[in-house]
Amino acid sequence: MDRYQTIIEPFRIHAVEPIRITTREERAAAIETAGRNLFALHADNVLIDLLTDSGTGAMSRDQWAAIQHGDESYAGSPSWFTFLEAVTELWPFRHVIPTHQGRAAEKILFSVIGGAGKVIPNNTHFDTTRANVEATGAEAVDLVIPEGHDPSAIHPFKGNVDVDALEALLTARGADVPVVFVTITNNSGGGQPVSLENLRAVRALCDRFRVPLFLDACRFAENAWFIKTRELGQADRPIPDIVRDMAALADGMTMSAKKDGLANIGGWLAMNDDALADACRNLLILTEGFPTYGGLAGRDLEAIAQGLREVVQEEYLHYRIRSTAYLGDALDVAGVPLVKPFGGHAIYLDARALLPHVPPLQYPGQALAVALYVEGGIRGCEIGTVMFGRHPDGSETPAAMDLVRLAIPRRTYTQSHIDYVIEVVQRVTDRAGELRGLRMIQPEPTSLRHFTARFEPLA
Ligand SMILES: Cc1ncc(COP(=O)(O)O)c(C=O)c1O
């Protein structure tokens, strides 16, 4: 297979979902009604949905079969034990706490260990992670390596933590740091991986300052694939072994099974600390459910367990990473500014570079995302000043980058869908100079404003 250039999907299609073809006029009307917020669109009006890779993938035949094994006993369901075994096979933490999705795990954890005066470092906090930290009054600090802020800088592990900056923070404020987080892969920084070497260095600092290390492990299998293919000495190792190495370096994790759980819903919180687990379980019971199902039905636990077995298969990961790069390579050849090297789950368009005439506070990423939708029905997601520009003190500043993320749902779209995306992006970027900035209609939402804000075009 390696002799051929063509990437084939390592599956056949077994059930199909129709997608609705819309006209440009229909789309222009739909986006206006949605207040130029792509989250507010009726999904029937979207042709190729690259808003997120979260929960939007196709489940396999074996996952659908596993769903039939779902046992809905309130306590001690066999599906819980199937789930627990699959999770601890890869992540052998002492306590696993199932949640309905990743942010529920974050909410529980930070409610217990966060609070005013605390500071939580991460390579880059994802939006829900940052919001859950800040909701407790704690401060969320991003400490990715400098290359991680430069869309065009080439580095094999651009998601790495800046170890010197972390050491400086721990030296200055170690007593205020209840946990160090590392996000694998670094979604908000372009889906960039973190090396085992970097995790080991972070671990050593955590040991020195006696601070626990947690992973936000949503895309752990993609991260493991990058370690296998890019890190010295890892090429011959099975993916599950690399995952267990990452686990052994951490004290706990948060997880959204909607990504590398290959499921449509689910997540978990895991840790070794008994007292912390007790406190988290008490909150779980209050907000999610009994500890053997958390926020999930037995059938969801089964789907995740099977998804975890599939996601670490090399044929799947090879296809996954190569097919994402296929989109990136074609846009790169066409001269579209992109975050490079390409991330695992998405291609990120550099809207700030593409629309230099639109200042960051006029939201170039949002303007570009709206244009892609109107032109071709493609729904991407702004990852920039709309998402990260507003601060708890009320001020608004440009985000580190203004990107549009084209996230690829797992096992969902074919190569011809992606060829169409390439054409549409090229057509929009060819006339990027004509795109105008946007103004957010006031009053804006008080939290996670990108989900519900409305925009109007600037004159
Ligand atoms: C890195 C990262 N952390 C946390 C989350 C939150 O997970 P969920 O959407 O399941 O709440 C996401 C979701 O996109 C993510 O990408």
The ligand as a Gaussian input file, in Angstrom:
#p B3LYP/6-31G(d) Opt

LIG

0 1
 C       -8.804000      19.972000      23.895000
 C      -10.234000      19.904000      24.335000
 N      -10.520000      19.861000      25.639000
 C      -11.794000      19.772000      26.076000
 C      -12.862000      19.735000      25.211000
 C      -14.264000      19.652000      25.752000
 O      -14.883000      18.446000      25.459000
 P      -16.472000      18.343000      25.258000
 O      -16.811000      19.054000      24.008000
 O      -16.731000      16.879000      25.193000
 O      -17.105000      18.950000      26.458000
 C      -12.606000      19.785000      23.846000
 C      -13.736000      19.784000      22.883000
 O      -13.658000      20.163000      21.758000
 C      -11.254000      19.861000      23.391000
 O      -10.948000      19.887000      22.082000

